[in-house]
Amino acid sequence: MVRVPRGCRGCIDARLKCDGRTPCARCKSLNTPCLRQIRAIEFRDQGPALRQKYQSTSQPSHLSPVSDREGGPPSRSTRSNVRYLPVAFPNNETVSHSLSVTAVSSLQTQVFTNFVLSAFPCYFKCTETQVPVNWVEYVENRRGTNSCFDWALRACTTSYAGAVHNDQRLLKEARVMYIQALRSLGGLLSHISTAKSDEALATAITLAVYEKHHCTDANSWLKHASGVRTLMKLRGPSAHLHGFGCAMYVAYRSFLVTEALVSGEECFLQEPEWQALNEEIAANNAKLPDSSLYTDVVERGFLEILKIPGHVKQVRKLLSLSSEERARRQPGVLRSVQAARAALRGINTEFGISVSMRRAGQGARQGFIGPSPNFFLDGYSTLFASGVRSGLLILNQLVIATDPTQRASLELECQLLSGERCSSLASCEDSVVRPLTPPDSPHPPQLVVESLITPSYRKPPTTDWMDHIAGTMGMDGVRVSLLE
């Protein structure tokens, strides 16, 4: 027999007495939705749930980190395999709404795992052993807590479950949890010591991912990304080299490139101290038993991609100057853009040769693919190559805007790159490069950067949309056009 408690959901979660009104005094004062529950007594067969519970607890969890020695950290090369497991939730209208939410909370680690493997399948599987503690391990080790990060986590997992089962009740409840996490995060940010904690940054990143999927408005995700950027700069590069800080940085750095492009600013990750962090992460990965040429090329490719927002800013500023001033500054800007283009073309060629050798079976050792299954590596390779080509497309347009005499040859290259990029993706509907400024236009060209993380383009958390943005180093989150 299950008895549904009296009161609204907010008061029940806060373990406070509800006055029974609609809305109640507490929810009215906090300006939050007052979600009521029907008081009822119903009989339900709890046998299947109890059998599942005790069968699962009698077996070792496949999500627990493995330690090489007592008290020591888990070895990156002996990580247990994180797998997708179907999870069923009560979605019948006669079942209490709170029971559905409770089911999501009790299975939080597995639901979060399913969400990660749905939203970031290739990116997560190809980076999970490259960080000291990955996201699934961090969530698994936090069971039983009730902090702002847990509220943010519940918002994502409840939203994911609602999308899987098309349950609008869960989607609404996820929004309430999102608001609760935001308020709790505000408390952490009020003190410098707690603002620099892993808890604060993990919460901010989780809320940012939630907002990308739901897009309250066109710029809502940018506000979260700006907050994540501020917290990372406050913590400093050294806080992201070890422990869970490294996993948070690796997971979100691609979105920082997207944010910089859309905001029209340089990406702070190109500053020397952050460049040094990226190089040290790459050096640490090279020391792992499963290191490979693949991981080295990816890291070097990202170092080039993160410079693109700065080049876009330079060229846009150049185009806004008078003719005399533009002619004076043009050679220096053009040299820097062409140098970046040459470096990225070298990365593109090197990566293409390496992938071709592996597919032809000419690789020197199987370690090239690391611990990840071929399915994930091939998917990630495709996304990385697409990101490099997108970066080259942007740099080509910058060269054309700066030096129109190179237009003819570069337009042909842009067409070839666009074709290769689209053929490597399942769908390139939102990724087609727009036509360039007509050659005989009397007006100077204009660079337009369009965000593709908006209510019009967003996709639900059950898709791998986030994987495409992260895997392409942020390039799939924007569209850069050279227009009149």
Disulfide bonds with the S-S distance in Angstrom:
none
